[in-house]
Amino acid sequence: MIGCDEPKSAKPAVKRRRRYRPFAELLEDRVTPSIVYWDNEGLDGLYENPVNWSANQLPGVLDSADIGLGFSITANSNVAVAAITCQSNVTFNGELSVVDSRSSNRRGDLSAKR
């Protein structure tokens, strides 16, 4: 053909697949605070008996302890909680530490003996 260029041997366009490498990002450990309720299932009135608390676990320093009406409770060891709501009489024969005293509420008597 006159005036026409010969077509160059064109390679077909190859689509490159993008590589995707999944990764996992490590996050810091977190503990979810919870409210632990007094249910008195242990029937002994002892604060340190886990059976007396919901989920059969003692409230810890990150938890709120919630004690309803009609109980008489004795704690013979040191107690540390984030907050306490108390509508019954509780005697602490050890030390009571409330981390966030602004969120604590009581109607019953809290007494500490040392």
Backbone as XML, in Angstrom:
<?xml version="1.0"?>
<chain id="A" units="angstrom">
  <residue number="1" name="MET">
    <atom name="N" x="0.835" y="-1.161" z="0.000"/>
    <atom name="CA" x="0.000" y="0.000" z="0.000"/>
    <atom name="C" x="0.884" y="1.230" z="0.000"/>
  </residue>
  <residue number="2" name="ILE">
    <atom name="N" x="0.476" y="2.122" z="-0.756"/>
    <atom name="CA" x="1.264" y="3.333" z="-0.871"/>
    <atom name="C" x="0.767" y="4.317" z="0.188"/>
  </residue>
  <residue number="3" name="GLY">
    <atom name="N" x="1.698" y="4.882" z="0.943"/>
    <atom name="CA" x="1.377" y="5.890" z="1.927"/>
    <atom name="C" x="0.849" y="5.325" z="3.248"/>
  </residue>
  <residue number="4" name="CYS">
    <atom name="N" x="0.759" y="4.064" z="3.385"/>
    <atom name="CA" x="0.282" y="3.493" z="4.651"/>
    <atom name="C" x="1.439" y="2.820" z="5.360"/>
  </residue>
  <residue number="5" name="ASP">
    <atom name="N" x="1.506" y="3.011" z="6.597"/>
    <atom name="CA" x="2.544" y="2.352" z="7.374"/>
    <atom name="C" x="2.100" y="0.937" z="7.672"/>
  </residue>
  <residue number="6" name="GLU">
    <atom name="N" x="3.059" y="0.118" z="7.683"/>
    <atom name="CA" x="2.784" y="-1.254" z="8.080"/>
    <atom name="C" x="2.450" y="-1.267" z="9.561"/>
  </residue>
  <residue number="7" name="PRO">
    <atom name="N" x="1.430" y="-1.980" z="9.944"/>
    <atom name="CA" x="1.139" y="-2.041" z="11.375"/>
    <atom name="C" x="2.255" y="-2.749" z="12.116"/>
  </residue>
  <residue number="8" name="LYS">
    <atom name="N" x="2.638" y="-2.166" z="13.199"/>
    <atom name="CA" x="3.662" y="-2.778" z="14.037"/>
    <atom name="C" x="3.020" y="-3.930" z="14.772"/>
  </residue>
  <residue number="9" name="SER">
    <atom name="N" x="3.808" y="-4.870" z="15.085"/>
    <atom name="CA" x="3.242" y="-5.992" z="15.817"/>
    <atom name="C" x="2.896" y="-5.495" z="17.224"/>
  </residue>
  <residue number="10" name="ALA">
    <atom name="N" x="1.662" y="-5.181" z="17.403"/>
    <atom name="CA" x="1.196" y="-4.642" z="18.686"/>
    <atom name="C" x="0.884" y="-5.788" z="19.625"/>
  </residue>
  <residue number="11" name="LYS">
    <atom name="N" x="1.418" y="-5.646" z="20.816"/>
    <atom name="CA" x="1.101" y="-6.635" z="21.845"/>
    <atom name="C" x="-0.236" y="-6.252" z="22.455"/>
  </residue>
  <residue number="12" name="PRO">
    <atom name="N" x="-1.056" y="-7.261" z="22.727"/>
    <atom name="CA" x="-2.315" y="-6.913" z="23.380"/>
    <atom name="C" x="-2.039" y="-6.336" z="24.770"/>
  </residue>
  <residue number="13" name="ALA">
    <atom name="N" x="-2.834" y="-5.369" z="25.148"/>
    <atom name="CA" x="-2.665" y="-4.736" z="26.465"/>
    <atom name="C" x="-2.959" y="-5.764" z="27.553"/>
  </residue>
  <residue number="14" name="VAL">
    <atom name="N" x="-2.020" y="-5.904" z="28.444"/>
    <atom name="CA" x="-2.185" y="-6.836" z="29.561"/>
    <atom name="C" x="-2.561" y="-6.027" z="30.791"/>
  </residue>
  <residue number="15" name="LYS">
    <atom name="N" x="-3.700" y="-6.393" z="31.363"/>
    <atom name="CA" x="-4.102" y="-5.716" z="32.596"/>
    <atom name="C" x="-3.395" y="-6.388" z="33.751"/>
  </residue>
  <residue number="16" name="ARG">
    <atom name="N" x="-2.759" y="-5.581" z="34.498"/>
    <atom name="CA" x="-2.090" y="-6.109" z="35.685"/>
    <atom name="C" x="-3.077" y="-6.119" z="36.837"/>
  </residue>
  <residue number="17" name="ARG">
    <atom name="N" x="-3.095" y="-7.219" z="37.525"/>
    <atom name="CA" x="-3.947" y="-7.307" z="38.709"/>
    <atom name="C" x="-3.265" y="-6.602" z="39.853"/>
  </residue>
  <residue number="18" name="ARG">
    <atom name="N" x="-4.034" y="-5.801" z="40.527"/>
    <atom name="CA" x="-3.490" y="-5.157" z="41.721"/>
    <atom name="C" x="-3.424" y="-6.191" z="42.819"/>
  </residue>
  <residue number="19" name="ARG">
    <atom name="N" x="-2.346" y="-6.186" z="43.501"/>
    <atom name="CA" x="-2.206" y="-7.111" z="44.618"/>
    <atom name="C" x="-2.747" y="-6.452" z="45.874"/>
  </residue>
  <residue number="20" name="TYR">
    <atom name="N" x="-3.500" y="-7.220" z="46.611"/>
    <atom name="CA" x="-4.059" y="-6.727" z="47.867"/>
    <atom name="C" x="-3.566" y="-7.637" z="48.967"/>
  </residue>
  <residue number="21" name="ARG">
    <atom name="N" x="-2.866" y="-7.063" z="49.877"/>
    <atom name="CA" x="-2.365" y="-7.827" z="51.010"/>
    <atom name="C" x="-3.131" y="-7.431" z="52.252"/>
  </residue>
  <residue number="22" name="PRO">
    <atom name="N" x="-3.964" y="-8.321" z="52.737"/>
    <atom name="CA" x="-4.689" y="-7.993" z="53.970"/>
    <atom name="C" x="-3.728" y="-7.910" z="55.154"/>
  </residue>
  <residue number="23" name="PHE">
    <atom name="N" x="-4.086" y="-7.100" z="56.105"/>
    <atom name="CA" x="-3.260" y="-6.973" z="57.297"/>
    <atom name="C" x="-4.167" y="-6.820" z="58.509"/>
  </residue>
  <residue number="24" name="ALA">
    <atom name="N" x="-3.619" y="-7.110" z="59.644"/>
    <atom name="CA" x="-4.343" y="-6.957" z="60.906"/>
    <atom name="C" x="-3.627" y="-5.913" z="61.740"/>
  </residue>
  <residue number="25" name="GLU">
    <atom name="N" x="-4.395" y="-4.998" z="62.258"/>
    <atom name="CA" x="-3.839" y="-3.951" z="63.101"/>
    <atom name="C" x="-4.050" y="-4.335" z="64.557"/>
  </residue>
  <residue number="26" name="LEU">
    <atom name="N" x="-3.005" y="-4.329" z="65.317"/>
    <atom name="CA" x="-3.107" y="-4.649" z="66.737"/>
    <atom name="C" x="-3.593" y="-3.424" z="67.504"/>
  </residue>
  <residue number="27" name="LEU">
    <atom name="N" x="-4.585" y="-3.643" z="68.324"/>
    <atom name="CA" x="-5.121" y="-2.575" z="69.157"/>
    <atom name="C" x="-4.739" y="-2.818" z="70.607"/>
  </residue>
  <residue number="28" name="GLU">
    <atom name="N" x="-4.855" y="-1.791" z="71.408"/>
    <atom name="CA" x="-4.531" y="-1.939" z="72.824"/>
    <atom name="C" x="-5.585" y="-2.800" z="73.510"/>
  </residue>
  <residue number="29" name="ASP">
    <atom name="N" x="-5.198" y="-3.411" z="74.611"/>
    <atom name="CA" x="-6.146" y="-4.203" z="75.397"/>
    <atom name="C" x="-7.163" y="-3.282" z="76.045"/>
  </residue>
  <residue number="30" name="ARG">
    <atom name="N" x="-8.381" y="-3.729" z="76.083"/>
    <atom name="CA" x="-9.427" y="-2.952" z="76.745"/>
    <atom name="C" x="-10.251" y="-3.870" z="77.631"/>
  </residue>
  <residue number="31" name="VAL">
    <atom name="N" x="-10.596" y="-3.347" z="78.762"/>
    <atom name="CA" x="-11.463" y="-4.069" z="79.680"/>
    <atom name="C" x="-12.755" y="-3.280" z="79.783"/>
  </residue>
  <residue number="32" name="THR">
    <atom name="N" x="-13.839" y="-3.953" z="79.578"/>
    <atom name="CA" x="-15.128" y="-3.288" z="79.635"/>
    <atom name="C" x="-15.645" y="-3.299" z="81.069"/>
  </residue>
  <residue number="33" name="PRO">
    <atom name="N" x="-15.837" y="-2.126" z="81.658"/>
    <atom name="CA" x="-16.392" y="-2.098" z="83.000"/>
    <atom name="C" x="-17.833" y="-2.588" z="82.978"/>
  </residue>
  <residue number="34" name="SER">
    <atom name="N" x="-18.249" y="-3.151" z="84.084"/>
    <atom name="CA" x="-19.609" y="-3.655" z="84.141"/>
    <atom name="C" x="-20.219" y="-3.351" z="85.504"/>
  </residue>
  <residue number="35" name="ILE">
    <atom name="N" x="-21.517" y="-3.549" z="85.571"/>
    <atom name="CA" x="-22.228" y="-3.432" z="86.842"/>
    <atom name="C" x="-22.423" y="-4.846" z="87.367"/>
  </residue>
  <residue number="36" name="VAL">
    <atom name="N" x="-21.959" y="-5.085" z="88.581"/>
    <atom name="CA" x="-22.100" y="-6.396" z="89.205"/>
    <atom name="C" x="-23.134" y="-6.251" z="90.326"/>
  </residue>
  <residue number="37" name="TYR">
    <atom name="N" x="-24.179" y="-7.061" z="90.233"/>
    <atom name="CA" x="-25.305" y="-6.957" z="91.164"/>
    <atom name="C" x="-25.204" y="-7.988" z="92.277"/>
  </residue>
  <residue number="38" name="TRP">
    <atom name="N" x="-25.594" y="-7.581" z="93.480"/>
    <atom name="CA" x="-25.678" y="-8.489" z="94.625"/>
    <atom name="C" x="-26.951" y="-9.307" z="94.463"/>
  </residue>
  <residue number="39" name="ASP">
    <atom name="N" x="-26.822" y="-10.650" z="94.438"/>
    <atom name="CA" x="-28.020" y="-11.490" z="94.326"/>
    <atom name="C" x="-28.187" y="-12.425" z="95.525"/>
  </residue>
  <residue number="40" name="ASN">
    <atom name="N" x="-27.204" y="-12.477" z="96.411"/>
    <atom name="CA" x="-27.247" y="-13.238" z="97.655"/>
    <atom name="C" x="-27.523" y="-14.734" z="97.456"/>
  </residue>
  <residue number="41" name="GLU">
    <atom name="N" x="-27.090" y="-15.286" z="96.329"/>
    <atom name="CA" x="-27.302" y="-16.711" z="96.083"/>
    <atom name="C" x="-26.506" y="-17.594" z="97.041"/>
  </residue>
  <residue number="42" name="GLY">
    <atom name="N" x="-25.447" y="-17.049" z="97.623"/>
    <atom name="CA" x="-24.662" y="-17.808" z="98.597"/>
    <atom name="C" x="-25.330" y="-17.898" z="99.961"/>
  </residue>
  <residue number="43" name="LEU">
    <atom name="N" x="-26.319" y="-17.063" z="100.195"/>
    <atom name="CA" x="-27.121" y="-17.043" z="101.424"/>
    <atom name="C" x="-26.308" y="-16.860" z="102.699"/>
  </residue>
  <residue number="44" name="ASP">
    <atom name="N" x="-25.088" y="-16.296" z="102.590"/>
    <atom name="CA" x="-24.279" y="-16.106" z="103.794"/>
    <atom name="C" x="-24.009" y="-14.633" z="104.111"/>
  </residue>
  <residue number="45" name="GLY">
    <atom name="N" x="-24.390" y="-13.698" z="103.204"/>
    <atom name="CA" x="-24.214" y="-12.275" z="103.449"/>
    <atom name="C" x="-22.778" y="-11.800" z="103.385"/>
  </residue>
  <residue number="46" name="LEU">
    <atom name="N" x="-21.860" y="-12.632" z="102.874"/>
    <atom name="CA" x="-20.444" y="-12.254" z="102.801"/>
    <atom name="C" x="-20.121" y="-11.615" z="101.458"/>
  </residue>
  <residue number="47" name="TYR">
    <atom name="N" x="-19.572" y="-10.423" z="101.516"/>
    <atom name="CA" x="-19.205" y="-9.686" z="100.315"/>
    <atom name="C" x="-18.215" y="-10.466" z="99.468"/>
  </residue>
  <residue number="48" name="GLU">
    <atom name="N" x="-17.255" y="-11.136" z="100.111"/>
    <atom name="CA" x="-16.192" y="-11.799" z="99.359"/>
    <atom name="C" x="-16.579" y="-13.149" z="98.760"/>
  </residue>
  <residue number="49" name="ASN">
    <atom name="N" x="-17.800" y="-13.584" z="98.941"/>
    <atom name="CA" x="-18.259" y="-14.838" z="98.339"/>
    <atom name="C" x="-18.757" y="-14.542" z="96.923"/>
  </residue>
  <residue number="50" name="PRO">
    <atom name="N" x="-18.051" y="-15.018" z="95.883"/>
    <atom name="CA" x="-18.449" y="-14.713" z="94.507"/>
    <atom name="C" x="-19.854" y="-15.196" z="94.151"/>
  </residue>
  <residue number="51" name="VAL">
    <atom name="N" x="-20.334" y="-16.227" z="94.824"/>
    <atom name="CA" x="-21.666" y="-16.764" z="94.536"/>
    <atom name="C" x="-22.754" y="-15.741" z="94.864"/>
  </residue>
  <residue number="52" name="ASN">
    <atom name="N" x="-22.457" y="-14.796" z="95.743"/>
    <atom name="CA" x="-23.438" y="-13.777" z="96.117"/>
    <atom name="C" x="-23.586" y="-12.673" z="95.068"/>
  </residue>
  <residue number="53" name="TRP">
    <atom name="N" x="-22.780" y="-12.701" z="94.032"/>
    <atom name="CA" x="-22.790" y="-11.659" z="93.010"/>
    <atom name="C" x="-23.250" y="-12.229" z="91.677"/>
  </residue>
  <residue number="54" name="SER">
    <atom name="N" x="-23.831" y="-11.364" z="90.841"/>
    <atom name="CA" x="-24.262" y="-11.789" z="89.509"/>
    <atom name="C" x="-23.055" y="-12.317" z="88.733"/>
  </residue>
  <residue number="55" name="ALA">
    <atom name="N" x="-23.305" y="-13.320" z="87.937"/>
    <atom name="CA" x="-22.262" y="-13.997" z="87.152"/>
    <atom name="C" x="-21.228" y="-14.673" z="88.051"/>
  </residue>
  <residue number="56" name="ASN">
    <atom name="N" x="-21.533" y="-14.776" z="89.336"/>
    <atom name="CA" x="-20.647" y="-15.420" z="90.310"/>
    <atom name="C" x="-19.222" y="-14.885" z="90.266"/>
  </residue>
  <residue number="57" name="GLN">
    <atom name="N" x="-19.103" y="-13.587" z="90.186"/>
    <atom name="CA" x="-17.799" y="-12.936" z="90.246"/>
    <atom name="C" x="-17.872" y="-11.687" z="91.100"/>
  </residue>
  <residue number="58" name="LEU">
    <atom name="N" x="-16.802" y="-11.438" z="91.826"/>
    <atom name="CA" x="-16.739" y="-10.241" z="92.672"/>
    <atom name="C" x="-16.566" y="-9.000" z="91.808"/>
  </residue>
  <residue number="59" name="PRO">
    <atom name="N" x="-17.154" y="-7.874" z="92.210"/>
    <atom name="CA" x="-16.870" y="-6.640" z="91.482"/>
    <atom name="C" x="-15.418" y="-6.228" z="91.712"/>
  </residue>
  <residue number="60" name="GLY">
    <atom name="N" x="-14.787" y="-5.780" z="90.639"/>
    <atom name="CA" x="-13.388" y="-5.359" z="90.727"/>
    <atom name="C" x="-13.246" y="-3.855" z="90.652"/>
  </residue>
  <residue number="61" name="VAL">
    <atom name="N" x="-12.026" y="-3.414" z="90.539"/>
    <atom name="CA" x="-11.722" y="-1.979" z="90.575"/>
    <atom name="C" x="-12.297" y="-1.242" z="89.360"/>
  </residue>
  <residue number="62" name="LEU">
    <atom name="N" x="-12.622" y="-1.940" z="88.280"/>
    <atom name="CA" x="-13.216" y="-1.301" z="87.108"/>
    <atom name="C" x="-14.737" y="-1.451" z="87.066"/>
  </residue>
  <residue number="63" name="ASP">
    <atom name="N" x="-15.305" y="-2.127" z="88.053"/>
    <atom name="CA" x="-16.734" y="-2.429" z="88.053"/>
    <atom name="C" x="-17.499" y="-1.558" z="89.045"/>
  </residue>
  <residue number="64" name="SER">
    <atom name="N" x="-18.797" y="-1.461" z="88.798"/>
    <atom name="CA" x="-19.706" y="-0.814" z="89.743"/>
    <atom name="C" x="-20.447" y="-1.903" z="90.503"/>
  </residue>
  <residue number="65" name="ALA">
    <atom name="N" x="-20.448" y="-1.794" z="91.815"/>
    <atom name="CA" x="-21.178" y="-2.748" z="92.654"/>
    <atom name="C" x="-22.558" y="-2.168" z="92.934"/>
  </residue>
  <residue number="66" name="ASP">
    <atom name="N" x="-23.595" y="-2.981" z="92.720"/>
    <atom name="CA" x="-24.965" y="-2.536" z="92.945"/>
    <atom name="C" x="-25.634" y="-3.481" z="93.942"/>
  </residue>
  <residue number="67" name="ILE">
    <atom name="N" x="-25.950" y="-2.953" z="95.121"/>
    <atom name="CA" x="-26.561" y="-3.738" z="96.199"/>
    <atom name="C" x="-27.956" y="-3.184" z="96.442"/>
  </residue>
  <residue number="68" name="GLY">
    <atom name="N" x="-28.959" y="-4.014" z="96.204"/>
    <atom name="CA" x="-30.353" y="-3.591" z="96.338"/>
    <atom name="C" x="-30.830" y="-3.579" z="97.777"/>
  </residue>
  <residue number="69" name="LEU">
    <atom name="N" x="-32.150" y="-3.488" z="97.942"/>
    <atom name="CA" x="-32.795" y="-3.408" z="99.259"/>
    <atom name="C" x="-32.906" y="-4.769" z="99.943"/>
  </residue>
  <residue number="70" name="GLY">
    <atom name="N" x="-32.897" y="-4.751" z="101.259"/>
    <atom name="CA" x="-33.249" y="-5.923" z="102.041"/>
    <atom name="C" x="-32.125" y="-6.880" z="102.374"/>
  </residue>
  <residue number="71" name="PHE">
    <atom name="N" x="-30.893" y="-6.442" z="102.307"/>
    <atom name="CA" x="-29.766" y="-7.328" z="102.605"/>
    <atom name="C" x="-28.974" y="-6.781" z="103.780"/>
  </residue>
  <residue number="72" name="SER">
    <atom name="N" x="-28.266" y="-7.660" z="104.446"/>
    <atom name="CA" x="-27.304" y="-7.281" z="105.479"/>
    <atom name="C" x="-25.994" y="-7.949" z="105.076"/>
  </residue>
  <residue number="73" name="ILE">
    <atom name="N" x="-25.008" y="-7.142" z="104.740"/>
    <atom name="CA" x="-23.781" y="-7.654" z="104.124"/>
    <atom name="C" x="-22.582" y="-7.296" z="104.978"/>
  </residue>
  <residue number="74" name="THR">
    <atom name="N" x="-21.640" y="-8.224" z="105.050"/>
    <atom name="CA" x="-20.388" y="-7.993" z="105.766"/>
    <atom name="C" x="-19.224" y="-8.273" z="104.829"/>
  </residue>
  <residue number="75" name="ALA">
    <atom name="N" x="-18.288" y="-7.326" z="104.759"/>
    <atom name="CA" x="-17.055" y="-7.491" z="103.977"/>
    <atom name="C" x="-15.905" y="-7.603" z="104.964"/>
  </residue>
  <residue number="76" name="ASN">
    <atom name="N" x="-15.227" y="-8.738" z="104.953"/>
    <atom name="CA" x="-14.120" y="-8.963" z="105.886"/>
    <atom name="C" x="-12.753" y="-8.747" z="105.261"/>
  </residue>
  <residue number="77" name="SER">
    <atom name="N" x="-12.709" y="-8.248" z="104.034"/>
    <atom name="CA" x="-11.442" y="-7.974" z="103.366"/>
    <atom name="C" x="-11.508" y="-6.591" z="102.728"/>
  </residue>
  <residue number="78" name="ASN">
    <atom name="N" x="-10.394" y="-6.136" z="102.197"/>
    <atom name="CA" x="-10.366" y="-4.845" z="101.522"/>
    <atom name="C" x="-11.173" y="-4.928" z="100.230"/>
  </residue>
  <residue number="79" name="VAL">
    <atom name="N" x="-11.897" y="-3.862" z="99.930"/>
    <atom name="CA" x="-12.756" y="-3.816" z="98.748"/>
    <atom name="C" x="-12.374" y="-2.582" z="97.934"/>
  </residue>
  <residue number="80" name="ALA">
    <atom name="N" x="-12.190" y="-2.776" z="96.616"/>
    <atom name="CA" x="-11.914" y="-1.662" z="95.706"/>
    <atom name="C" x="-12.835" y="-1.802" z="94.500"/>
  </residue>
  <residue number="81" name="VAL">
    <atom name="N" x="-13.669" y="-0.791" z="94.260"/>
    <atom name="CA" x="-14.599" y="-0.785" z="93.139"/>
    <atom name="C" x="-14.567" y="0.592" z="92.477"/>
  </residue>
  <residue number="82" name="ALA">
    <atom name="N" x="-15.051" y="0.652" z="91.239"/>
    <atom name="CA" x="-15.120" y="1.940" z="90.559"/>
    <atom name="C" x="-16.215" y="2.803" z="91.161"/>
  </residue>
  <residue number="83" name="ALA">
    <atom name="N" x="-17.343" y="2.168" z="91.496"/>
    <atom name="CA" x="-18.473" y="2.886" z="92.083"/>
    <atom name="C" x="-19.313" y="1.886" z="92.865"/>
  </residue>
  <residue number="84" name="ILE">
    <atom name="N" x="-20.115" y="2.401" z="93.771"/>
    <atom name="CA" x="-20.994" y="1.522" z="94.541"/>
    <atom name="C" x="-22.351" y="2.194" z="94.704"/>
  </residue>
  <residue number="85" name="THR">
    <atom name="N" x="-23.396" y="1.422" z="94.442"/>
    <atom name="CA" x="-24.761" y="1.846" z="94.709"/>
    <atom name="C" x="-25.293" y="0.890" z="95.754"/>
  </residue>
  <residue number="86" name="CYS">
    <atom name="N" x="-25.701" y="1.432" z="96.880"/>
    <atom name="CA" x="-26.052" y="0.578" z="98.013"/>
    <atom name="C" x="-27.367" y="1.032" z="98.618"/>
  </residue>
  <residue number="87" name="GLN">
    <atom name="N" x="-28.316" y="0.085" z="98.733"/>
    <atom name="CA" x="-29.592" y="0.382" z="99.372"/>
    <atom name="C" x="-29.800" y="-0.497" z="100.604"/>
  </residue>
  <residue number="88" name="SER">
    <atom name="N" x="-28.785" y="-1.198" z="101.020"/>
    <atom name="CA" x="-28.844" y="-2.073" z="102.192"/>
    <atom name="C" x="-27.718" y="-1.713" z="103.146"/>
  </residue>
  <residue number="89" name="ASN">
    <atom name="N" x="-27.719" y="-2.339" z="104.308"/>
    <atom name="CA" x="-26.661" y="-2.122" z="105.285"/>
    <atom name="C" x="-25.467" y="-3.003" z="104.960"/>
  </residue>
  <residue number="90" name="VAL">
    <atom name="N" x="-24.303" y="-2.370" z="104.880"/>
    <atom name="CA" x="-23.059" y="-3.082" z="104.587"/>
    <atom name="C" x="-22.024" y="-2.680" z="105.623"/>
  </residue>
  <residue number="91" name="THR">
    <atom name="N" x="-21.370" y="-3.671" z="106.213"/>
    <atom name="CA" x="-20.282" y="-3.424" z="107.164"/>
    <atom name="C" x="-18.978" y="-3.843" z="106.515"/>
  </residue>
  <residue number="92" name="PHE">
    <atom name="N" x="-18.045" y="-2.917" z="106.450"/>
    <atom name="CA" x="-16.722" y="-3.199" z="105.891"/>
    <atom name="C" x="-15.731" y="-3.318" z="107.044"/>
  </residue>
  <residue number="93" name="ASN">
    <atom name="N" x="-15.205" y="-4.518" z="107.251"/>
    <atom name="CA" x="-14.185" y="-4.734" z="108.290"/>
    <atom name="C" x="-12.782" y="-4.522" z="107.744"/>
  </residue>
  <residue number="94" name="GLY">
    <atom name="N" x="-12.683" y="-4.200" z="106.488"/>
    <atom name="CA" x="-11.410" y="-3.867" z="105.844"/>
    <atom name="C" x="-11.526" y="-2.474" z="105.264"/>
  </residue>
  <residue number="95" name="GLU">
    <atom name="N" x="-10.746" y="-2.203" z="104.265"/>
    <atom name="CA" x="-10.719" y="-0.890" z="103.640"/>
    <atom name="C" x="-11.636" y="-0.864" z="102.424"/>
  </residue>
  <residue number="96" name="LEU">
    <atom name="N" x="-12.409" y="0.196" z="102.272"/>
    <atom name="CA" x="-13.264" y="0.394" z="101.103"/>
    <atom name="C" x="-12.654" y="1.498" z="100.252"/>
  </residue>
  <residue number="97" name="SER">
    <atom name="N" x="-12.322" y="1.174" z="98.995"/>
    <atom name="CA" x="-11.798" y="2.170" z="98.053"/>
    <atom name="C" x="-12.770" y="2.305" z="96.905"/>
  </residue>
  <residue number="98" name="VAL">
    <atom name="N" x="-13.294" y="3.520" z="96.720"/>
    <atom name="CA" x="-14.187" y="3.800" z="95.600"/>
    <atom name="C" x="-13.432" y="4.727" z="94.661"/>
  </residue>
  <residue number="99" name="VAL">
    <atom name="N" x="-13.119" y="4.216" z="93.479"/>
    <atom name="CA" x="-12.276" y="4.947" z="92.531"/>
    <atom name="C" x="-12.967" y="6.202" z="92.024"/>
  </residue>
  <residue number="100" name="ASP">
    <atom name="N" x="-14.245" y="6.099" z="91.686"/>
    <atom name="CA" x="-14.993" y="7.244" z="91.158"/>
    <atom name="C" x="-16.144" y="7.549" z="92.103"/>
  </residue>
  <residue number="101" name="SER">
    <atom name="N" x="-15.873" y="8.313" z="93.131"/>
    <atom name="CA" x="-16.884" y="8.563" z="94.164"/>
    <atom name="C" x="-18.046" y="9.406" z="93.656"/>
  </residue>
  <residue number="102" name="ARG">
    <atom name="N" x="-17.884" y="10.091" z="92.528"/>
    <atom name="CA" x="-18.985" y="10.894" z="91.986"/>
    <atom name="C" x="-20.133" y="10.010" z="91.515"/>
  </residue>
  <residue number="103" name="SER">
    <atom name="N" x="-19.828" y="8.751" z="91.163"/>
    <atom name="CA" x="-20.887" y="7.887" z="90.646"/>
    <atom name="C" x="-21.402" y="6.923" z="91.702"/>
  </residue>
  <residue number="104" name="SER">
    <atom name="N" x="-21.131" y="7.198" z="92.966"/>
    <atom name="CA" x="-21.599" y="6.322" z="94.036"/>
    <atom name="C" x="-22.865" y="6.878" z="94.666"/>
  </residue>
  <residue number="105" name="ASN">
    <atom name="N" x="-23.686" y="5.961" z="95.126"/>
    <atom name="CA" x="-24.970" y="6.339" z="95.693"/>
    <atom name="C" x="-25.298" y="5.341" z="96.798"/>
  </residue>
  <residue number="106" name="ARG">
    <atom name="N" x="-25.874" y="5.826" z="97.890"/>
    <atom name="CA" x="-26.240" y="4.881" z="98.945"/>
    <atom name="C" x="-27.500" y="5.350" z="99.649"/>
  </residue>
  <residue number="107" name="ARG">
    <atom name="N" x="-28.259" y="4.375" z="100.122"/>
    <atom name="CA" x="-29.424" y="4.639" z="100.973"/>
    <atom name="C" x="-29.258" y="3.928" z="102.304"/>
  </residue>
  <residue number="108" name="GLY">
    <atom name="N" x="-28.609" y="2.769" z="102.274"/>
    <atom name="CA" x="-28.379" y="2.028" z="103.505"/>
    <atom name="C" x="-27.173" y="2.567" z="104.240"/>
  </residue>
  <residue number="109" name="ASP">
    <atom name="N" x="-26.831" y="1.940" z="105.343"/>
    <atom name="CA" x="-25.681" y="2.362" z="106.143"/>
    <atom name="C" x="-24.426" y="1.634" z="105.663"/>
  </residue>
  <residue number="110" name="LEU">
    <atom name="N" x="-23.377" y="2.413" z="105.437"/>
    <atom name="CA" x="-22.059" y="1.861" z="105.172"/>
    <atom name="C" x="-21.231" y="2.124" z="106.416"/>
  </residue>
  <residue number="111" name="SER">
    <atom name="N" x="-20.732" y="1.071" z="107.018"/>
    <atom name="CA" x="-19.903" y="1.294" z="108.190"/>
    <atom name="C" x="-18.586" y="0.574" z="107.985"/>
  </residue>
  <residue number="112" name="ALA">
    <atom name="N" x="-17.537" y="1.181" z="108.462"/>
    <atom name="CA" x="-16.204" y="0.604" z="108.345"/>
    <atom name="C" x="-15.611" y="0.436" z="109.730"/>
  </residue>
  <residue number="113" name="LYS">
    <atom name="N" x="-15.109" y="-0.735" z="110.013"/>
    <atom name="CA" x="-14.445" y="-1.017" z="111.276"/>
    <atom name="C" x="-13.022" y="-1.399" z="110.972"/>
  </residue>
  <residue number="114" name="ARG">
    <atom name="N" x="-12.146" y="-0.873" z="111.741"/>
    <atom name="CA" x="-10.752" y="-1.230" z="111.484"/>
    <atom name="C" x="-10.042" y="-1.443" z="112.781"/>
  </residue>
</chain>
